Amino acid sequence: MDEREKKYLLKKEVNTFGNDLGVINLENVKEGSVIESHNGHKFYLLEPTLYDIVKKMKRSVTTLLPKDIGIILTYCGIEDGETVVEAGTGSGALTIYLANAVGKNGKVITYEKRPEFAKLARKNLESVGLIKKGQKIIGLDEEDEDTEDKENKENNKENIEKNLKEEESGLYNVIQKIGDITEGIEEKNIDLIVLDMPDPWNVVEHAKNSLNRAKGRIAIYVPYMEQAKKSVEALKKHGFLEVQTVECLVRNIEITEKGVRPSTRMIGHTGYIICARVRPE
Ligand SMILES: C[S@@+](CC[C@H](N)C(=O)[O-])C[C@H]1O[C@@H](n2cnc3c(N)ncnc32)[C@H](O)[C@@H]1O
């Protein structure tokens, strides 16, 4: 972060960095230090938070915003050790927060029907230690693998020692799958199913059969009211309990010398979130 609080996400191995405030040398500098540029400006070397990383990562599709992710995580009461099924993976933003919430003892199985999206998400998930370099995406044909990914997989064997070291710092609790989730969910005894895809009502019956009866919950995110209505109707038809639909609006508050007031700009709408739990049988 420079002294104007402008942030840049750098790889650990980067040794020098420069912008209009000058050039800094990052060799042998630890996170948490102040560095002065060649022309006297201050820079702060910080460890990025997950929020910083997700904000800067590459995207194939629009990702869920933190405000909506927050609602999903909290309303569903997601916990350490739980098993989650998600669709679609998209760019992997929601996957990252789900995987961090369930931790090392939990697991996220994420379905994506478009191989090119799953491959980009793999890079994002790798960069935050949720999958190992070269980890196979279940259902991805060998010919769909990029040369770079193939090389990663081959190097994998030679890099066992390096991977073991990395393993200590990552959660490695995400499994990626290529597949159309409306055709079925293979996994059983799932604690939570999260759907961010256009036709979630076509998944509700499969979800009911895959969720564990004691604690199984579902969360659905859709941008249109018509989609929300169809989803709620499907959940009710399949006997889900505590069906609740919410929308989350966030207003930034500007606190200045002049006074305190909400910002004149805000995000008007993103989507509706529907949460429910499965009925015991
Ligand atoms: C809006 S994006 C998800 C964004 C994601 N939540 C994130 O935060 O990055 C929707 C994704 O669902 C995928 N999708 C749509 N229908 C699907 C299906 N039936 N099965 C699996 N994935 C599906 C799309 O290809 C797309 O990548």
The ligand as an SDF file (V2000), in Angstrom:
LIG
                    3D

 27 29  0  0  0  0  0  0  0  0999 V2000
  -22.7620  -16.2020  -11.7000 C   0  0  0  0  0  0  0  0  0  0  0  0
  -21.6460  -17.4770  -11.9930 S   0  0  0  0  0  0  0  0  0  0  0  0
  -21.1020  -17.9760  -10.3850 C   0  0  0  0  0  0  0  0  0  0  0  0
  -20.1290  -17.0210   -9.7540 C   0  0  0  0  0  0  0  0  0  0  0  0
  -19.4890  -17.5490   -8.5080 C   0  0  0  0  0  0  0  0  0  0  0  0
  -20.4450  -17.7200   -7.4520 N   0  0  0  0  0  0  0  0  0  0  0  0
  -18.3640  -16.6320   -8.0260 C   0  0  0  0  0  0  0  0  0  0  0  0
  -18.5100  -16.0190   -6.9580 O   0  0  0  0  0  0  0  0  0  0  0  0
  -17.3390  -16.5400   -8.7220 O   0  0  0  0  0  0  0  0  0  0  0  0
  -22.6480  -18.8260  -12.4780 C   0  0  0  0  0  0  0  0  0  0  0  0
  -21.8520  -20.0230  -12.9320 C   0  0  0  0  0  0  0  0  0  0  0  0
  -22.7110  -21.1570  -12.9430 O   0  0  0  0  0  0  0  0  0  0  0  0
  -22.3420  -21.9790  -14.0320 C   0  0  0  0  0  0  0  0  0  0  0  0
  -23.5220  -22.8430  -14.2940 N   0  0  0  0  0  0  0  0  0  0  0  0
  -24.6830  -22.4780  -14.8470 C   0  0  0  0  0  0  0  0  0  0  0  0
  -25.5360  -23.5270  -14.8750 N   0  0  0  0  0  0  0  0  0  0  0  0
  -24.8730  -24.5750  -14.3120 C   0  0  0  0  0  0  0  0  0  0  0  0
  -25.2050  -25.9350  -14.0690 C   0  0  0  0  0  0  0  0  0  0  0  0
  -26.4010  -26.4170  -14.4160 N   0  0  0  0  0  0  0  0  0  0  0  0
  -24.2910  -26.7520  -13.4820 N   0  0  0  0  0  0  0  0  0  0  0  0
  -23.0540  -26.2700  -13.1550 C   0  0  0  0  0  0  0  0  0  0  0  0
  -22.6900  -24.9830  -13.3700 N   0  0  0  0  0  0  0  0  0  0  0  0
  -23.5820  -24.1460  -13.9400 C   0  0  0  0  0  0  0  0  0  0  0  0
  -22.0180  -20.9760  -15.1260 C   0  0  0  0  0  0  0  0  0  0  0  0
  -21.2350  -21.5560  -16.1620 O   0  0  0  0  0  0  0  0  0  0  0  0
  -21.3110  -19.8940  -14.3350 C   0  0  0  0  0  0  0  0  0  0  0  0
  -19.9170  -20.1050  -14.3070 O   0  0  0  0  0  0  0  0  0  0  0  0
  1  2  1  0
  2  3  1  0
  2 10  1  0
  3  4  1  0
  4  5  1  0
  5  6  1  0
  5  7  1  0
  7  8  2  0
  7  9  1  0
 10 11  1  0
 11 12  1  0
 11 26  1  0
 12 13  1  0
 13 14  1  0
 13 24  1  0
 14 15  1  0
 14 23  1  0
 15 16  2  0
 16 17  1  0
 17 18  1  0
 17 23  2  0
 18 19  1  0
 18 20  2  0
 20 21  1  0
 21 22  2  0
 22 23  1  0
 24 25  1  0
 24 26  1  0
 26 27  1  0
M  CHG  2   2   1   9  -1
M  END
$$$$
